[in-house]
Amino acid sequence: MKNLYFSLRGFITYSIYRFILRPVIFLWLPEIAHNKLKYFGKALSSNQLGRSLLNTLFFYKNKSLNLTINGISYKNPIGLSAGFDKDGELTDAYPELGFGFAELGSFTGKICPGNPGVGRRLFRMPKSKSILVWYGLNNQGAEAISSRLANKEFRIPIGVNAAKSNLTPEFNLTDSINDYLKTLRCFQGIGDYFTINISCPNTQDREPFVDKDNLEALLSAISEQRADNRPIYVKLAADLEIDEINTIVDACLKFKMDGVVLTNLAKPEFNKEYVKDELVFHKGAMSGLPLQRISTNVIRHVYRRTRGKLTIIGVGGVFNAEDAYEKITSGASLVELITGMIFEGPQLIGEINRGLVELLEKDGFSSIEQAIGSKNPLPKLASEIG
Ligand SMILES: Cc1cc2nc3c(=O)[nH]c(=O)nc-3n(C[C@H](O)[C@H](O)[C@H](O)COP(=O)(O)O)c2cc1C
């Protein structure tokens, strides 16, 4: 009976989104639509009536999805990925939508307006099920955002994603490290885990922390400043060579990071899995389906190389429960998404969680924790890892 109710609810909310709301939302420029939706979501979730409505329409829970990762308890493994809520404004809405956690940001040490061309920094690629992103880390800055969030009670675990301010094309190692450290200091005591984003594809000075010496200097400074045992994860780019992935992952182990987020957006020049005529802007990087296979392959590799010692948060092209389950059985403990929610609607989170429960039952697991890495057996010999 309960299942019938959730199936019906999912069908109705999907149909309303897909055939009424989405066509309207897609009439606006994507960045304008993003801002309007955030405004609407904030207004709706700011009062009890609005929150109850969201809860009735979207919330889903099941005990078999509960898990504890690096000491943090999650009600389910599906989270919001960084970039949707760049100023941390919608935290009252996420628990009602059924998210197990939400990663906010990226936040930067200095106030950051992002790349020029406000209103024209996002491009929809519907046939490719992707969004071309050219934001460039626009956010109000760590100080203002952390002051606003300081006394807020979050009802789900919150990730604080820290990136380096995108203000100049010149790279300065000391200034850049201090920029990250400032965000970590500002958010001391706020949120549940940190993500160090070294992989924004849209910054003026590119991705300097792929370089081993720069990365080790950053991670060493972060380790020294670490004031509590809150987990720290490092977010990797999608377009890395295998040697670069190995270097970053080895550094994460060396400096006792807790895990990695795999992966950030994919640059079109390294990725052919999109419909060519949809690429109407020559800068930026793609989310969604073009990223799906790449991120899952990176998850598989990192899980094997680290023998599961680093927690993996898998992200990229999750549009249904099967996509999320593939990332989990490949080695991800948690899964994040943005693009799936934009194309399929906010009911997707509950629907993925409901689908995960069925997939667990089918595979004979009583808990989601048992499924992590279950289809990516660890190699016996180091030479098999690559
Ligand atoms: C509009 C948009 C903005 C994003 N901004 C950020 C960001 O500020 N920091 C970050 O770490 N990732 C950012 N990302 C990348 C996402 O966190 C995620 O890694 C990527 O979109 C793949 O997930 P998806 O296919 O479910 O969208 C952004 C993605 C989108 C679509």
The ligand as an SDF file (V2000), in Angstrom:
LIG
                    3D

 31 33  0  0  0  0  0  0  0  0999 V2000
   25.5630   25.1880  -12.1390 C   0  0  0  0  0  0  0  0  0  0  0  0
   26.6940   24.4180  -11.5600 C   0  0  0  0  0  0  0  0  0  0  0  0
   27.6200   25.0540  -10.7300 C   0  0  0  0  0  0  0  0  0  0  0  0
   28.6650   24.3330  -10.1610 C   0  0  0  0  0  0  0  0  0  0  0  0
   29.5440   24.9650   -9.3030 N   0  0  0  0  0  0  0  0  0  0  0  0
   30.4300   24.2240   -8.5840 C   0  0  0  0  0  0  0  0  0  0  0  0
   31.1890   24.8100   -7.5390 C   0  0  0  0  0  0  0  0  0  0  0  0
   31.0780   25.9930   -7.2290 O   0  0  0  0  0  0  0  0  0  0  0  0
   32.0510   24.0050   -6.8470 N   0  0  0  0  0  0  0  0  0  0  0  0
   32.2070   22.6710   -7.1250 C   0  0  0  0  0  0  0  0  0  0  0  0
   32.9720   21.9860   -6.4390 O   0  0  0  0  0  0  0  0  0  0  0  0
   31.4930   22.0870   -8.1180 N   0  0  0  0  0  0  0  0  0  0  0  0
   30.6040   22.8280   -8.8410 C   0  0  0  0  0  0  0  0  0  0  0  0
   29.8380   22.2240   -9.8170 N   0  0  0  0  0  0  0  0  0  0  0  0
   30.0700   20.8080  -10.1320 C   0  0  0  0  0  0  0  0  0  0  0  0
   29.0960   19.8990   -9.3750 C   0  0  0  0  0  0  0  0  0  0  0  0
   29.3140   19.9730   -8.0000 O   0  0  0  0  0  0  0  0  0  0  0  0
   29.2410   18.4320   -9.8480 C   0  0  0  0  0  0  0  0  0  0  0  0
   30.5550   17.9900   -9.5710 O   0  0  0  0  0  0  0  0  0  0  0  0
   28.9530   18.2750  -11.3310 C   0  0  0  0  0  0  0  0  0  0  0  0
   27.9220   19.1250  -11.7620 O   0  0  0  0  0  0  0  0  0  0  0  0
   28.5430   16.8390  -11.6660 C   0  0  0  0  0  0  0  0  0  0  0  0
   27.3250   16.4910  -11.0690 O   0  0  0  0  0  0  0  0  0  0  0  0
   25.9150   16.4620  -11.8890 P   0  0  0  0  0  0  0  0  0  0  0  0
   26.1810   15.7490  -13.1710 O   0  0  0  0  0  0  0  0  0  0  0  0
   24.9700   15.7390  -10.9990 O   0  0  0  0  0  0  0  0  0  0  0  0
   25.5430   17.8860  -12.0930 O   0  0  0  0  0  0  0  0  0  0  0  0
   28.8050   22.9470  -10.4390 C   0  0  0  0  0  0  0  0  0  0  0  0
   27.8850   22.3140  -11.2780 C   0  0  0  0  0  0  0  0  0  0  0  0
   26.8290   23.0200  -11.8310 C   0  0  0  0  0  0  0  0  0  0  0  0
   25.8550   22.3000  -12.7270 C   0  0  0  0  0  0  0  0  0  0  0  0
  1  2  1  0
  2  3  1  0
  2 30  2  0
  3  4  2  0
  4  5  1  0
  4 28  1  0
  5  6  2  0
  6  7  1  0
  6 13  1  0
  7  8  2  0
  7  9  1  0
  9 10  1  0
 10 11  2  0
 10 12  1  0
 12 13  2  0
 13 14  1  0
 14 15  1  0
 14 28  1  0
 15 16  1  0
 16 17  1  0
 16 18  1  0
 18 19  1  0
 18 20  1  0
 20 21  1  0
 20 22  1  0
 22 23  1  0
 23 24  1  0
 24 25  2  0
 24 26  1  0
 24 27  1  0
 28 29  2  0
 29 30  1  0
 30 31  1  0
M  END
$$$$
